[in-house]
Amino acid sequence: MSLVFDIASTCRGGVGFCRRKHESHTKGPHIKLLSHKRKIYLDRRSRVQHVERCHRSIYRSKPEAQYLESLSDRGDTWTAPKIFSLVPAARGAFLRSLAILRKRIGLQRRKTIVDFSQTEKMSAEGTLLFLAEFKRLLRHVKGEVEITGVLPHNNKVAQVLCQIGVLELLGITTSIVPVDDDVVNWKTAYGTQVEGKKYDDILQAYDGDIADLLQDKLYAGITEAMTNVLNHAYDLPRADGLDAAPLKEWWMFSQQQHGKLVIVFCDLGAGIPRTLPIKRASVWRRVLSLGKTSDSDVIRYAVEDSVTRTMKDYRGKGLGQIVRVIRGIEDAEVHICSNRGVFTERHGARASNSTYNDSILGTLIFWRIPLHDKEAT
Amino acid sequence: MIMINVAQQFSRYPAGRFVQDGPYSGEYFRTKFLAPALKAEEKVVVDLDGARGYGSSFLEEAFGGLVRLGFLKDVIKKKLEIRATNSSLKLEIDEYIDNAVPGGL
């Protein structure tokens, strides 16, 4: 059995100072056994410091606040990106735009005209991330920043913004009414708790269109994602340079498009790569020993071990259940994006992962499931 | 014997692990239904059909949590009967009971 001693907390200012009163110091420093609580605290602290060191060495050394500072941004207008999406071709420009929005509203608290005139395409995952970020910023500034908007030229984009409530948030009154089939079926949900009822808010409409067993798996996967948000995602502050009040929020979209059901779920928490080392030490040690500490590798190991970041072994099925939703369903896919990493699993293909230079500063899960597959099990 | 129909008596939307997670968590179900029933009755039948689904956190905390609460695994398995059309749920619950470590709560 190894003994651990807490010299730091016992003797301060070098040898000779001791917490214990009325004892001679002539025999050198006193040492005492660490309490269990103290040992856990020190272990946890060392792991946090270690992961931060690793991440700093892998990615840019500048903290997010400095990154935001470096982004050029003039005038009163924030020009929304042309494409709201996390696909590789659009991801960089989209996330940079979000960072600028965060900087001017959240950090600088500048009057902002949100200009959608250049926007041509809004994918579900990009739009959900924007909506979550924008709502969080609005909550952060508590109405103290004047924010208005400019309508998009693209009619489809205008319908989407109307359907998901962004135009209303900006105080824009318009005659635009969502009528297109691929817009009116966009459903949104938001929560700060694990609320199974919210599943029906966005997916009840598909009862009968997807097999019962798949519905069971989807419900389990989505409520596990909510549970992860409540128990893990916000355990560390979000590294976005803002000092926003923590609220355990999640957002969700569903959309039917080209015969497929798309479901996107996201939170704006610390992200799996930052929380895993603290909550699941054994997996993190394995990740370190293999030298695979990129965000996407961490996500991959977390999924493979069905890890949900906790010290207790009995809490560890969440991510596995999220991925299992699509297993056995032809043409289905799931993507788990967290900070700079993306893990992807498609039916009939090997899982893959990619790491980018820019972070979504949170976790986003994306399922795409064919609607015709009623026999899926 | 006591019969517990989750969808009718508890919620059609069971989800979450702890009480603070949400309104129909595994911990709440265990505290309100499972533990009192297992203490009072020789046979407890839990019908899982009719609910929207079951996440692993809910099931583990509800059933595995019984072991951590102090119930003996043998006693739980002897008294408890799970009814579910989806037979994998029974296996999953068995696994959670088997893997739970006593006294963890």
Contacts between the chains, C-beta under 8 A, distances in Angstrom:
chain1	res1	chain2	res2	distance
A	193	B	16	7.5
A	193	B	21	6.6
A	193	B	22	4.2
A	193	B	23	7.2
A	194	B	15	4.8
A	194	B	16	3.3
A	194	B	17	8.0
A	194	B	21	4.3
A	194	B	22	3.5
A	194	B	25	6.9
A	195	B	13	7.3
A	195	B	15	7.1
A	195	B	22	5.4
A	195	B	23	7.0
A	196	B	11	7.3
A	196	B	12	7.7
A	196	B	13	2.8
A	196	B	14	6.5
A	196	B	15	3.9
A	196	B	22	7.7
A	196	B	24	6.6
A	196	B	52	5.8
A	196	B	53	8.0
A	197	B	13	4.9
A	199	B	13	7.1
A	199	B	52	6.2
A	200	B	13	7.7
A	200	B	52	7.3
A	213	B	86	7.0
A	215	B	52	7.4
A	215	B	53	6.9
A	216	B	52	7.6
A	216	B	53	4.1
A	216	B	54	7.7
A	216	B	86	6.4
A	217	B	53	7.2
A	218	B	53	7.5
A	219	B	15	8.0
A	219	B	52	4.5
A	219	B	53	3.2
A	219	B	55	7.6
A	220	B	53	4.7
A	220	B	54	6.1
A	220	B	55	4.5
A	220	B	56	7.1
A	221	B	55	7.8
A	223	B	15	3.7
A	223	B	16	6.9
A	223	B	53	7.3
A	223	B	55	4.3
A	223	B	57	7.9
A	223	B	58	7.4
A	224	B	55	4.4
A	224	B	56	6.4
A	224	B	57	6.1
A	226	B	15	6.8
A	226	B	16	7.1
A	226	B	21	7.9
A	226	B	22	7.5
A	227	B	15	7.1
A	227	B	16	5.2
A	227	B	17	5.7
A	227	B	21	5.9
A	227	B	55	6.4
A	227	B	57	4.5
A	230	B	16	6.8
A	230	B	18	7.9
A	230	B	20	7.4
A	230	B	21	4.7
A	230	B	22	7.4
A	231	B	17	6.7
A	231	B	18	7.4
A	231	B	21	7.0
A	308	B	57	7.9
A	312	B	104	6.7
A	313	B	99	7.5
A	313	B	101	7.7
A	314	B	60	5.8
A	314	B	64	5.5
A	314	B	96	7.2
A	314	B	99	6.3
A	314	B	100	5.9
A	314	B	101	7.1
A	314	B	104	7.3
A	315	B	17	7.2
A	315	B	57	7.2
A	315	B	60	7.1
A	317	B	56	3.5
A	317	B	57	7.2
A	317	B	60	7.0
A	318	B	55	7.6
A	318	B	56	6.6
A	318	B	57	6.4
A	320	B	56	7.8
A	321	B	55	6.4
A	321	B	56	5.2
